[in-house]
Amino acid sequence: MTHTQRLAAILTLVLASWTMAAEVKVWSGYPPVPKPVRGKTELGVYIFPGWYRDEGKGDYPYRTHDEDSEWRAVAKKAKPRPLLGFYDDSLPEVNDWHILWALEHGVTWFAFDWYWNAGEHRLMRTLEDGFLKARYSSMMKFCIHWCNHGLDWHSQVGNWLPVMGVKDTRVHDGILSADITSNDPAFTCTVDLEAGDYTHLAVRMKHSLGKTAQMFWTAGAPRPVEKDSVVFATKPDGEFHDYLVDLREAKTWQGRIRRFRFDPNAACPDSNVQVDYIRLLRGPKTREGELAWEFDTEGNREVRPGGLDFTPKALIEMTEYMAKNYFSLPNYLTVDGHPVLLIWDTKALIKANGGPEGFRQALDRMNATLKQRGMKSVYLVSMGRTREEVPAGFSAMTGYGYYGTNFDSPYEWRGGHSVPYTEVLKRYETMWTMFRKRSHLPYIPPIGSSWDSRPRAGKNAAAIRNYTPANYRKMCEMSLKHIGEPKNLAIIEAWNEWGEGSFIEPDQQYRFGFLDAMREVFTDGPGNHVDHIPTPAKIASFNVLKPEELVEAKRNETMPYPDPPLLPRSVRWLTDQPLPAAPILKQWEFSGDTPEGWELHQLEDATISKGTLAATVAEEDPQLIIRELD
């Protein structure tokens, strides 16, 4: 080959490579009509609404979800920065840009996070004023992801939820009561308060067994530790007693408190506890400015998060609203004609209706409402939280995010630290494989983007390093073998969770890099395509922040923003390795017919046979717990 031929071949390769690349054009008018591309996968993406909010200071968490603009929390950090700027997502034109970009990169449906409680709602304008009024909305399928947790941050305070070692939890006549089933019963409660504002803990309760109770607190850690707690003596005589504890005696009672855990007694299974109130006081003899849980909600048979109403009446009312405003639209997502409804917390929903049979009866009434309108029954999709979803009538399961690391990873997933993206890929492969093999319902795989919640959680945030289009492409490629029935559905977390660092929407750093990776992996569309973006003037017209805030946000982009440090795993799990040559301090051989002191949490049907303890995983956080080691 001559030098000229060699040069021509190189130029041909360069030109061929260039023609396979995307071209970005600035578009001065309304978004052009989308040219959808797709493949075999029905690819969805979660949409977080509410980016139209323009009040408040950007302090997180907010008192209400409608109150503040999360853009202000994002703007205070160096990144991320959306390509569309700090936009108002209740504008139809903004939604048409999203629809254009999504359709031209393989997305076929949006799942809108939807906040509703018995007719009260939050963040609705994005869907109803923005997406549904957009010019191209009919081209994009959509469905509802009912986020059935507290609508407001303050509504999450005041509700103690059972987490382990208790059953038949109920509130009646101003009393929280429960039956104790293990040696370590516990309730938990989400809060947001300064420890320095309160000096004393007051509890009025009665129980028949147990000599101590314990209150733990955390500032964001996933689990409480002994040093962050107070223990107080109790009287196990079956009568109500008042207990007053000076929190200032605990050295760690300081800073911002995010969660409490209350252990009413210890090592007293088969007992009962009743709590009249739990109060945080500003002094030992004053109730002024107190934070109190009085358990005065009459008629509640269960402890329910945020005072949410999951009664059949409320569910039917919600179904009627959805049928009228969403299910009746031709672009609402269906499976064999059944409207798809994703539900965040199925466990609370089932429990509030007395169990799977009770919820199934409520579901029958919901479906009867749809039948009256000439519609098919709803296709309920859970987050796979409990096997009770099968008898309760759910049709499929999915997930939200599997961010974290495997047990054999050299790094721990914990607040204030980060992990490499490669470790998150391993975690997703583990979770996909497990759920495809063991899921109790047809499985819709969730596909991760990334996580960096520093705009929301600050120094307590967990983060993922190296979120690049190349790494995200690996995530997409790895997901392919796990996508199948039902209907080749899969869903990405998320389009625009800017406050949590979970996004595939074009940003200023990688522009269309994440979407182009999806187009290449999931669609049959050619690589050479044109991506359109609005003019700077048009982007400015979408903005919800004040001019001085934009200046500050631009300045923040130049600030150092290193990844949080890695946290080497303190305990490494090894399999099929010879035991080290060291004295055995304690061992459990399971040679008898008891678990030898091990407690089961979120595990069922335990058996011991031939020296092996076996159990069925019942929920998402199974644990074997041993206590009182000496």
C-alpha positions in Angstrom: 0.0 0.0 0.0 1.4 3.4 -1.0 1.6 6.4 1.3 -1.3 8.0 -0.6 -3.4 4.8 -0.2 -2.6 4.6 3.4 -3.6 8.2 4.0 -6.8 7.7 2.1 -7.6 4.7 4.2 -7.0 6.6 7.4 -9.2 9.5 6.1 -11.9 7.0 5.2 -11.8 5.5 8.7 -11.9 8.9 10.3 -14.9 10.0 8.1 -16.7 6.7 8.8 -16.2 7.2 12.5 -17.4 10.8 12.3 -20.6 9.8 10.4 -21.5 7.4 13.2 -21.3 10.1 15.8 -24.1 12.4 16.9 -24.3 16.0 15.8 -25.6 18.6 18.2 -27.5 21.5 16.6 -28.8 24.6 18.3 -32.5 25.0 17.5 -34.1 28.4 17.7 -37.8 27.5 17.5 -40.1 25.2 19.4 -38.7 21.6 19.8 -38.8 19.8 16.5 -41.1 16.8 16.0 -39.3 13.7 17.6 -38.0 10.9 15.4 -38.3 8.0 17.8 -35.9 5.0 17.7 -36.4 1.8 19.6 -35.4 -1.8 19.9 -37.0 -4.8 21.6 -37.0 -3.3 25.1 -39.9 -1.2 26.4 -37.6 1.2 28.2 -39.0 3.4 30.9 -37.5 6.0 33.2 -38.6 7.4 36.5 -39.5 11.1 36.4 -39.1 13.2 39.6 -41.5 16.2 39.4 -41.6 19.5 41.1 -38.7 21.4 39.4 -41.1 24.3 38.9 -40.9 25.3 42.6 -39.4 28.7 43.1 -39.9 29.6 46.7 -37.8 29.1 49.8 -34.1 29.0 50.4 -33.1 25.5 49.2 -32.8 24.1 52.7 -33.3 20.3 52.7 -35.4 18.6 54.0 -38.3 21.0 53.5 -41.3 21.1 55.7 -43.5 20.3 52.7 -42.7 18.9 49.3 -44.5 21.8 47.6 -42.8 24.5 49.6 -39.3 24.9 48.2 -37.3 24.7 45.0 -34.8 21.9 45.1 -32.9 23.7 42.4 -31.5 25.9 45.1 -30.0 22.9 46.9 -28.5 21.8 43.6 -27.2 25.3 42.8 -25.2 25.4 46.0 -23.0 22.6 44.8 -20.5 22.6 42.0 -22.5 20.0 40.0 -24.7 18.6 38.4 -25.8 21.2 35.9 -28.7 20.3 33.5 -28.3 21.3 29.9 -31.7 23.0 30.1 -30.6 25.0 33.1 -32.6 25.4 36.3 -35.8 24.8 34.4 -39.5 25.0 35.2 -40.9 21.5 34.5 -44.5 22.6 34.6 -43.9 24.3 31.2 -45.2 22.2 28.2 -42.2 23.3 26.1 -39.7 22.0 28.7 -41.6 18.7 28.7 -41.4 18.6 24.9 -37.6 18.9 25.0 -37.6 15.9 27.4 -40.0 13.9 25.2 -37.8 14.7 22.1 -34.6 13.7 23.7 -36.0 10.5 25.4 -37.9 9.2 22.3 -34.8 9.8 20.1 -32.7 7.6 22.4 -34.9 4.6 23.0 -37.1 5.6 25.9 -40.7 4.6 25.3 -42.4 5.4 28.6 -42.2 7.8 31.6 -43.1 6.8 35.1 -44.0 9.9 37.0 -43.4 9.9 40.8 -46.9 10.8 42.1 -47.7 12.0 45.6 -51.3 11.4 46.7 -53.1 10.8 50.0 -56.9 10.7 50.0 -57.3 13.6 47.6 -54.4 15.6 49.0 -51.5 15.8 46.6 -48.1 17.3 45.9 -45.9 18.2 42.9 -48.8 17.6 40.5 -48.1 20.5 38.1 -45.3 18.7 36.3 -47.5 16.0 35.0 -50.8 17.8 34.6 -49.7 21.2 33.4 -46.5 20.2 31.8 -46.4 16.7 30.3 -50.1 16.2 29.5 -50.3 19.6 27.8 -47.1 19.2 25.9 -47.4 19.1 22.1 -45.7 15.7 21.7 -47.1 14.0 24.9 -49.2 11.6 22.8 -46.0 10.1 21.4 -44.7 9.1 24.8 -46.4 6.5 27.0 -46.6 7.2 30.7 -47.7 5.7 33.9 -48.0 6.6 37.6 -45.5 5.6 40.3 -47.5 6.1 43.5 -45.1 7.3 46.1 -47.3 6.4 49.0 -45.2 7.8 51.8 -45.6 11.0 53.8 -46.5 14.0 51.6 -44.5 16.4 53.8 -41.4 16.1 55.9 -43.2 17.0 59.1 -45.8 14.3 58.5 -43.0 11.8 58.8 -42.3 13.0 62.3 -44.8 11.7 64.8 -45.1 8.1 63.5 -43.3 5.3 65.2 -43.0 2.3 62.9 -42.2 -1.3 64.1 -38.9 -2.5 62.7 -38.2 -5.8 64.4 -39.2 -8.1 67.2 -42.8 -6.9 67.5 -46.1 -7.9 66.0 -49.8 -6.7 66.1 -48.7 -3.1 66.5 -51.7 -0.9 66.9 -52.8 2.6 68.1 -56.0 2.8 70.1 -57.4 5.1 72.8 -54.2 7.1 72.8 -51.9 4.1 73.4 -49.3 2.5 71.1 -49.2 -1.2 72.0 -47.4 -4.2 70.6 -46.6 -7.8 71.3 -42.9 -8.6 71.8 -41.6 -11.5 69.8 -37.8 -11.4 70.2 -35.0 -10.4 72.6 -34.6 -7.0 70.8 -37.9 -5.3 69.9 -37.6 -1.9 68.3 -39.6 1.0 66.8 -38.1 3.7 64.6 -39.1 7.2 63.8 -37.8 9.7 61.2 -37.1 13.2 62.6 -35.1 16.3 61.7 -34.1 18.3 64.8 -31.2 19.9 66.6 -30.2 17.9 69.7 -29.3 21.1 71.5 -33.0 22.2 71.4 -34.0 19.4 73.8 -32.6 18.4 77.1 -34.9 15.6 78.4 -36.7 12.5 77.2 -40.1 11.7 78.8 -41.8 8.3 78.3 -44.9 7.0 79.9 -45.4 3.2 79.3 -46.1 -0.1 81.0 -44.9 -3.6 80.5 -44.8 -6.8 82.5 -41.3 -8.0 81.6 -38.0 -6.3 81.2 -35.9 -4.0 83.5 -34.6 -1.5 81.0 -35.5 0.5 77.9 -33.2 2.2 75.4 -33.5 5.2 73.0 -31.0 5.4 70.1 -30.5 8.2 67.7 -28.6 8.7 64.4 -27.4 11.6 62.3 -27.8 9.7 59.1 -26.0 6.4 59.7 -27.9 3.3 58.4 -28.0 1.7 61.9 -27.7 3.0 65.4 -24.8 2.2 67.7 -24.6 1.8 71.5 -22.7 5.1 72.1 -25.5 7.1 70.5 -28.2 6.0 73.1 -29.5 6.3 76.6 -30.6 3.4 78.8 -33.1 3.9 81.6 -34.5 1.5 84.2 -38.1 0.5 84.0 -40.6 -1.2 86.4 -42.1 -4.4 84.9 -45.2 -4.5 87.1 -47.9 -4.1 84.4 -48.7 -0.5 85.5 -48.1 2.8 83.7 -45.0 4.7 84.9 -43.5 8.0 83.9 -39.8 8.0 83.0 -37.7 11.2 82.7 -34.2 10.9 81.2 -31.6 13.7 81.0 -30.3 13.5 77.4 -27.4 15.8 78.3 -25.7 13.0 80.1 -25.0 11.3 76.8 -21.9 12.9 75.2 -23.2 12.1 71.7 -26.5 14.0 72.2 -25.5 16.8 69.8 -25.8 18.0 66.2 -28.5 17.2 63.8 -30.7 14.1 64.6 -32.3 12.3 61.7 -33.8 9.2 63.3 -34.7 7.6 66.6 -35.0 3.9 67.6 -36.8 3.0 70.7 -36.3 -0.5 72.4 -39.1 -0.7 75.0 -37.4 -3.7 76.7 -34.8 -6.5 76.1 -34.7 -10.2 76.3 -38.4 -10.5 77.0 -40.1 -12.3 74.1 -43.8 -13.3 74.6 -44.5 -10.0 76.5 -46.5 -6.9 75.7 -45.7 -3.2 75.9 -48.0 -0.2 75.9 -46.7 3.4 75.4 -48.9 6.4 76.3 -46.5 9.1 75.0 -42.9 9.9 74.0 -41.8 13.5 74.5 -38.7 15.5 73.9 -38.6 18.4 76.4 -36.7 21.7 76.5 -36.3 21.3 80.3 -37.2 18.8 83.0 -40.3 20.7 84.2 -41.6 22.4 81.1 -43.7 21.3 78.1 -43.3 24.5 76.2 -41.8 23.9 72.8 -41.9 20.1 73.3 -41.9 17.6 70.4 -44.4 14.9 71.4 -45.9 11.7 70.2 -49.2 11.2 72.0 -50.7 8.4 69.8 -54.1 10.1 69.9 -55.2 9.0 66.4 -58.5 7.2 67.2 -59.6 4.1 65.3 -56.2 3.3 63.8 -55.7 -0.4 63.9 -52.2 -0.1 62.6 -49.3 2.3 62.9 -49.2 3.9 59.4 -46.5 6.2 58.0 -47.4 9.9 57.9 -51.1 9.4 58.8 -51.7 8.1 55.3 -55.2 6.9 54.4 -55.0 3.5 52.7 -58.6 2.5 53.4 -60.7 1.0 50.6 -62.7 4.3 50.4 -59.5 6.3 49.8 -58.2 3.8 47.3 -61.4 3.8 45.3 -61.3 7.6 45.3 -57.8 7.5 44.0 -58.7 4.9 41.4 -61.5 7.1 40.1 -59.2 10.1 39.8 -56.6 8.0 37.9 -59.2 6.5 35.6 -60.7 9.8 34.7 -57.4 11.8 34.3 -54.8 9.2 33.2 -56.0 5.6 32.5 -58.5 6.9 29.9 -55.7 8.5 27.8 -54.5 6.5 24.8 -50.9 6.9 25.7 -51.2 5.5 29.2 -48.9 2.5 29.6 -50.7 -0.9 29.7 -49.9 -4.6 29.7 -52.4 -6.5 27.6 -54.8 -3.6 28.0 -54.4 -3.4 31.8 -53.2 0.1 33.1 -49.9 -0.1 34.8 -49.6 1.3 38.3 -46.3 1.2 40.2 -46.5 1.4 44.0 -43.6 2.4 46.3 -44.5 0.9 49.7 -46.7 -2.2 49.2 -45.9 -3.5 52.7 -47.6 -0.5 54.4 -50.5 -0.7 51.9 -51.2 -4.4 52.6 -50.7 -4.0 56.4 -53.2 -1.1 56.6 -55.8 -3.3 55.0 -55.3 -6.1 57.5 -53.1 -8.3 55.4 -53.0 -9.6 51.8 -56.6 -10.9 51.8 -57.9 -7.5 53.1 -56.0 -5.7 50.4 -57.1 -8.1 47.7 -60.7 -7.3 48.7 -59.9 -3.5 48.4 -58.2 -4.2 45.0 -61.4 -6.0 43.8 -63.4 -2.9 44.6 -60.8 -0.7 42.8 -61.1 -3.0 39.7 -64.9 -2.9 39.9 -64.6 0.9 39.6 -62.5 0.5 36.5 -64.9 -2.1 35.0 -67.8 0.4 35.4 -65.8 2.7 33.1 -65.2 0.0 30.6 -61.6 -0.5 31.6 -59.6 -3.6 32.4 -58.3 -4.3 35.9 -55.2 -2.5 37.1 -51.7 -4.1 36.6 -50.1 -3.5 39.9 -46.3 -3.4 40.1 -44.5 -3.5 43.4 -41.0 -2.8 44.6 -40.7 -6.4 45.6 -40.8 -5.7 49.4 -42.8 -8.8 50.6 -44.1 -12.1 49.4 -47.5 -11.1 50.6 -47.8 -9.2 47.3 -48.7 -12.4 45.5 -51.9 -13.2 47.4 -52.6 -9.5 47.6 -53.1 -9.4 43.8 -50.0 -7.7 42.4 -49.0 -8.5 38.8 -45.3 -7.8 38.7 -42.4 -6.4 40.7 -39.6 -4.0 39.9 -37.2 -1.9 42.0 -35.9 1.6 42.3 -32.2 1.7 42.9 -29.8 -1.1 43.9 -27.0 1.3 44.7 -24.4 0.0 47.1 -21.7 -2.7 47.1 -21.6 -6.5 47.5 -20.5 -8.1 50.7 -17.2 -9.1 49.0 -16.5 -5.6 47.8 -13.4 -4.0 49.3 -15.5 -0.8 50.0 -18.5 -0.1 52.2 -21.5 1.9 51.0 -22.1 4.4 53.8 -23.0 8.0 54.3 -20.1 10.5 54.0 -18.2 8.2 51.6 -18.1 7.0 48.0 -17.7 3.8 46.1 -16.3 3.2 42.6 -18.8 2.7 39.8 -17.3 -0.7 39.0 -18.4 -2.0 42.4 -22.0 -0.7 41.8 -22.0 -2.7 38.5 -21.2 -5.8 40.4 -24.0 -5.0 42.9 -26.5 -4.6 40.1 -25.5 -7.9 38.5 -25.9 -9.7 41.9 -29.3 -8.2 42.4 -30.6 -8.8 38.9 -29.5 -12.4 39.0 -31.0 -13.0 42.4 -34.4 -11.4 41.5 -34.6 -13.1 38.1 -34.0 -16.4 39.9 -36.1 -15.9 43.0 -38.6 -13.2 42.4 -42.1 -14.0 43.6 -43.7 -12.1 40.7 -42.7 -11.4 37.0 -39.7 -9.1 37.2 -39.2 -5.7 35.5 -35.4 -5.0 36.0 -34.5 -1.5 37.2 -31.4 0.0 35.6 -29.3 2.3 37.6 -27.7 5.6 36.6 -25.7 6.9 39.6 -26.1 8.3 43.0 -24.6 11.5 44.7 -27.0 13.0 47.1 -24.8 15.8 48.4 -27.2 18.5 47.2 -29.8 16.9 49.6 -27.8 15.3 52.3 -24.5 17.3 52.4 -21.7 15.7 54.2 -23.9 12.7 55.2 -24.4 11.8 51.5 -23.3 8.6 49.9 -21.9 8.9 46.4 -20.7 6.9 43.4 -17.5 7.8 41.7 -16.8 7.7 38.0 -20.3 8.2 36.6 -19.4 8.5 32.9 -21.2 7.6 29.7 -18.7 4.7 29.2 -19.5 3.2 32.7 -23.2 3.8 32.2 -23.1 2.0 28.9 -21.7 -1.0 30.7 -24.7 -0.8 33.1 -27.0 -0.9 30.1 -25.2 -3.7 28.3 -25.2 -5.9 31.5 -28.9 -5.4 31.9 -29.9 -6.9 28.5 -29.7 -10.5 29.5 -32.1 -9.9 32.5 -34.9 -8.2 30.5 -37.7 -10.5 29.4 -41.3 -11.1 30.5 -43.4 -9.1 31.1 -43.3 -7.6 27.7 -39.6 -6.8 27.7 -40.2 -4.0 30.2 -37.3 -2.3 32.0 -37.0 1.0 33.9 -34.1 3.4 34.5 -33.6 5.3 37.7 -33.9 8.2 36.9 -34.3 10.9 34.2 -33.9 13.9 36.5 -33.2 13.2 40.2 -30.7 16.1 40.2 -30.7 16.3 44.0 -29.6 12.7 44.3 -27.2 12.6 41.4 -29.4 10.1 39.5 -29.9 11.4 36.0 -29.6 10.5 32.3 -31.1 13.8 31.1 -28.4 15.8 29.2 -26.2 17.8 31.5 -23.5 20.4 30.9 -20.6 18.0 31.6 -21.4 15.0 29.3 -24.3 16.6 27.3 -26.0 13.6 25.4 -23.4 11.0 26.5 -25.7 9.0 28.7 -28.6 9.0 26.2 -26.3 8.2 23.3 -25.1 5.1 25.3 -28.7 4.0 25.6 -29.4 4.6 22.0 -26.5 2.4 21.0 -27.3 -0.4 23.4 -31.1 -0.6 23.3 -32.2 0.6 19.9 -31.7 -0.2 16.2 -31.2 3.5 15.4 -28.1 4.6 13.5 -25.3 6.2 15.4 -25.2 9.2 13.1 -28.1 11.4 14.3 -28.7 15.0 15.2 -29.5 16.0 18.8 -31.2 19.4 19.0 -30.8 21.8 21.9 -32.5 25.2 22.6 -30.8 28.5 22.3 -29.2 30.2 25.4 -32.0 32.7 25.3 -34.6 30.0 25.3 -32.9 28.1 28.2 -32.8 31.4 30.1 -36.6 31.7 29.7 -37.1 28.3 31.4 -35.2 29.4 34.5 -36.8 29.6 38.0 -33.9 31.1 39.9 -33.2 34.8 40.5 -30.3 36.5 38.6 -28.2 36.8 41.7 -28.7 33.1 42.4 -27.5 32.2 38.9 -24.4 34.2 39.5 -23.7 32.4 42.7 -24.5 29.0 41.1 -21.9 29.8 38.3 -19.4 30.7 41.0 -20.0 27.5 42.8 -19.2 25.5 39.7 -15.5 26.6 40.1 -15.3 25.4 43.7 -13.3 22.2 44.4 -15.7 19.3 44.5 -13.8 16.1 45.2 -15.5 12.8 45.7 -16.2 11.8 49.3 -13.4 9.4 50.5 -13.5 5.7 50.0 -14.3 3.6 53.1 -12.4 0.2 53.1 -14.6 -2.6 54.4 -13.9 -3.4 58.0 -15.0 -7.0 57.6 -14.2 -9.1 54.6 -16.4 -12.1 53.6 -14.5 -15.0 52.1 -16.1 -18.2 50.8 -14.7 -21.7 50.4 -11.5 -20.7 52.1 -9.7 -22.9 54.7 -10.1 -21.6 58.3 -7.1 -19.7 59.7 -4.8 -21.5 62.1 -6.1 -19.8 65.2 -8.1 -20.7 68.4 -11.8 -20.9 67.9 -13.4 -18.4 70.3 -17.0 -19.4 69.6 -18.8 -21.7 67.3 -22.3 -22.8 66.4 -22.6 -26.3 64.8 -26.5 -26.5 64.7 -26.3 -30.1 65.8 -29.5 -30.0 67.8 -33.0 -28.8 66.9 -32.6 -25.1 68.0 -30.9 -22.1 66.3 -28.5 -21.9 69.3 -29.4 -18.3 70.2 -29.5 -16.9 66.7 -32.5 -14.6 66.0 -34.1 -14.4 62.6 -35.1 -11.0 61.2 -37.0 -10.9 57.9 -36.5 -14.6 57.5 -39.2 -17.3 57.6 -39.6 -21.1 57.7 -36.4 -21.8 59.6 -35.3 -25.4 59.7 -32.3 -27.3 61.2 -31.3 -30.5 59.5 -28.0 -32.3 59.3 -26.1 -29.5 61.1 -27.4 -26.8 58.8 -29.7 -23.8 59.6 -31.8 -22.9 56.7 -34.5 -20.2 56.2 -36.5 -18.4 53.5 -35.8 -14.8 52.9 -39.1 -12.9 53.5 -38.1 -9.3 52.9 -35.4 -7.1 51.5 -33.0 -6.9 54.6 -32.7 -10.5 56.0 -30.5 -10.8 59.1 -29.3 -13.5 61.5 -28.6 -11.8 64.8 -26.6 -13.1 67.8 -26.5 -11.2 71.1 -24.9 -11.3 74.5 -21.5 -12.6 73.3 -18.9 -12.8 76.1 
